């Protein structure tokens, strides 16, 4: 889609390598339509429209060490309608957490129409259509990552995802903005390990902010089972690579009974073993798709995801995704 622009034409530059996290790399596009194409690839496909006669846009991006992507976007007033027909697989759904650094506008998704101002954080999902209208000169930092990583496997129906606005006045939101600045904009060099832990802290903050916002909208009488389920899945996700993870061990760690654990899974329409297997398979698939792990043997990926037997892992993986692990890796990441 052509977008009129007053930006002079410049020689095209090679697309930056985004793998050197966590520092943003700029894109050098001559036309806003070129930036639109990059946003389609980085965020999700959509229709881009400038709301001013002299549009300008500046785009930077980088990958997160722990997995995911960050986009730094500065622009004059714009409207972007994001499509979601590509997100057929719920396990591939991703979240978009937009830090509003400057500007104000409106973001809509799944019936929620959220006015946004500087300092806010807005949560959306790539699995559902959405619209962003920034009505002033704006700057946003968008964190994109696995929705399962943010909310856990209990979010089985992406149509039930509710877009949320976390206001700038909330203490946790202010903390998240400080953490964002530390991860991406501090000048001091950090080691890869400390950088990865800082990113994980940021993602944990985002999960805490989103879930607290969502719980506030639920009547108090209904919160108990939901909070219990979140505590349960958080523990499981943190220990999912432990091959000896059992219902009894989980119940003991949470100071509950095995019957309580099974009951929570029953309330979600699933079973303990099904959840754990699905979560491990999802992590293994992400590892096989990651070109940075192309040198890691499949059996080591299986072990790192909690599978004790490589042949059992291969059989389960093929049943779930239609290909054995080695073939899936060759298809998903041919350069590995």
FENPE-V292539 format. One record per residue. N is the residue number from 0. D_CENTER is the distance of its C-alpha to the mean C-alpha in Angstrom with 2 decimals. Layout:
BEGIN
n,d_center
N,D_CENTER
N,D_CENTER
END
This chain:
BEGIN
n,d_center
0,26.85
1,29.13
2,28.45
3,31.58
4,31.36
5,33.86
6,32.20
7,34.79
8,34.23
9,33.50
10,33.44
11,30.13
12,28.33
13,26.46
14,22.69
15,21.42
16,20.09
17,16.51
18,16.79
19,18.60
20,15.92
21,15.68
22,18.09
23,17.46
24,19.52
25,21.17
26,21.71
27,25.39
28,25.73
29,29.14
30,28.23
31,25.58
32,25.33
33,24.17
34,21.35
35,20.49
36,20.33
37,18.01
38,15.60
39,15.84
40,14.73
41,12.08
42,10.37
43,12.08
44,15.82
45,17.87
46,21.24
47,21.78
48,24.83
49,26.44
50,28.17
51,30.70
52,33.55
53,32.58
54,28.83
55,27.14
56,23.64
57,22.27
58,19.04
59,17.58
60,14.54
61,13.71
62,11.64
63,10.57
64,13.10
65,11.08
66,8.65
67,6.17
68,7.84
69,9.60
70,12.09
71,15.24
72,17.17
73,20.72
74,22.78
75,25.74
76,25.27
77,23.14
78,22.02
79,19.15
80,18.91
81,15.85
82,16.68
83,14.91
84,17.63
85,15.71
86,13.29
87,16.15
88,14.65
89,12.78
90,11.57
91,9.75
92,8.05
93,4.52
94,4.02
95,5.94
96,7.68
97,10.96
98,13.48
99,16.84
100,19.07
101,21.97
102,23.12
103,22.91
104,22.28
105,20.88
106,17.59
107,18.09
108,16.30
109,17.84
110,20.92
111,19.51
112,20.91
113,19.67
114,21.80
115,20.04
116,21.81
117,21.45
118,19.79
119,17.63
120,13.88
121,12.71
122,9.91
123,9.56
124,8.21
125,8.95
126,11.28
127,13.75
128,15.77
129,15.59
130,17.80
131,17.72
132,21.20
133,21.75
134,25.47
135,26.27
136,25.59
137,22.05
138,19.56
139,15.80
140,13.13
141,9.71
142,6.66
143,3.99
144,1.78
145,3.72
146,5.12
147,7.93
148,6.96
149,6.61
150,9.63
151,11.43
152,13.38
153,15.43
154,13.37
155,15.46
156,16.23
157,13.49
158,16.44
159,16.70
160,13.44
161,14.83
162,13.66
163,14.52
164,16.22
165,16.57
166,19.82
167,20.75
168,23.59
169,21.64
170,22.14
171,18.65
172,17.30
173,19.90
174,18.98
175,15.32
176,16.83
177,19.20
178,16.66
179,14.79
180,18.29
181,19.12
182,16.24
183,16.68
184,20.08
185,22.50
186,25.21
187,26.02
188,24.94
189,23.05
190,23.12
191,20.23
192,20.27
193,20.28
194,17.57
195,15.26
196,16.29
197,15.75
198,12.10
199,11.82
200,13.85
201,11.67
202,8.61
203,11.46
204,12.84
205,9.95
206,10.13
207,13.86
208,14.01
209,12.24
210,14.33
211,17.41
212,17.22
213,16.98
214,19.79
215,21.96
216,22.31
217,23.63
218,27.36
219,28.21
220,30.04
221,26.99
222,24.64
223,26.22
224,24.95
225,21.40
226,21.34
227,23.02
228,20.50
229,17.62
230,19.83
231,20.61
232,17.19
233,16.09
234,19.24
235,18.79
236,15.31
237,16.86
238,19.89
239,18.79
240,20.31
241,23.67
242,25.87
243,28.19
244,25.73
245,27.88
246,28.21
247,31.06
248,29.22
249,26.23
250,28.77
251,30.75
252,27.86
253,26.96
254,30.70
255,30.78
256,32.53
257,31.49
258,32.55
259,30.09
260,27.19
261,28.43
262,28.96
263,25.38
264,24.24
265,27.07
266,25.96
267,22.59
268,24.57
269,23.72
270,25.22
271,24.37
272,24.95
273,22.96
274,19.85
275,20.26
276,21.06
277,18.13
278,15.66
279,17.60
280,17.79
281,14.07
282,13.79
283,16.86
284,15.65
285,12.70
286,15.48
287,17.87
288,15.70
289,15.27
290,18.34
291,18.61
292,19.51
293,21.95
294,24.86
295,23.89
296,26.11
297,24.69
298,26.68
299,25.04
300,21.52
301,22.93
302,24.38
303,21.30
304,19.45
305,22.41
306,24.67
307,28.24
308,29.75
309,28.60
310,30.60
311,29.20
312,25.64
313,26.66
314,28.26
315,25.39
316,22.92
317,25.35
318,25.86
319,22.19
320,21.19
321,24.69
322,25.13
323,26.12
324,23.66
325,25.66
326,25.97
327,22.31
328,21.51
329,24.28
330,22.97
331,19.29
332,20.15
333,23.82
334,24.13
335,23.28
END
